[in-house]
Amino acid sequence: MGALMPIVVDTREKAPYTFDPKRFSVERRALPAGDYSLVGSEERVAVERKSLADFAQTVIRARRRFHEELRKLAACEFACIVVEGSMRDVIEGAYGTGAHPNAVFGAAISICLDWHVPVHFCGDRQSAKQFIEVYLERCARVIEKRDLG
């Protein structure tokens, strides 16, 4: 078996995932952007995790504050926002903030187009964690290939 993939979890992350200790080693420390990154690539890789309720609240009611986070994410070579909820959840307004689903979707599209930061609606917490694991593994391979090539 190969070496464990070293990832960083931001110390401000309130609900950190538990990663498979057979595949990942985890460090907790402050990150310049996002909640998850790769050790040694913290300036290049950033994944921002949001519950659906937090995403809806943030993009509608805390937009200005969130723009600073988006600036940091957009500066990374590899960055994305992972939402623990589905598009169906958005359509049904299953986030409890009272924001109209069109406003939440519009904000997500704006993030993708205006900031060039993809937003991934991953369905639920477990699926979001699996997405982040695969995303970080792929980022590590791409970075390694670029740095060696």
Disulfide bonds with the S-S distance in Angstrom:
none
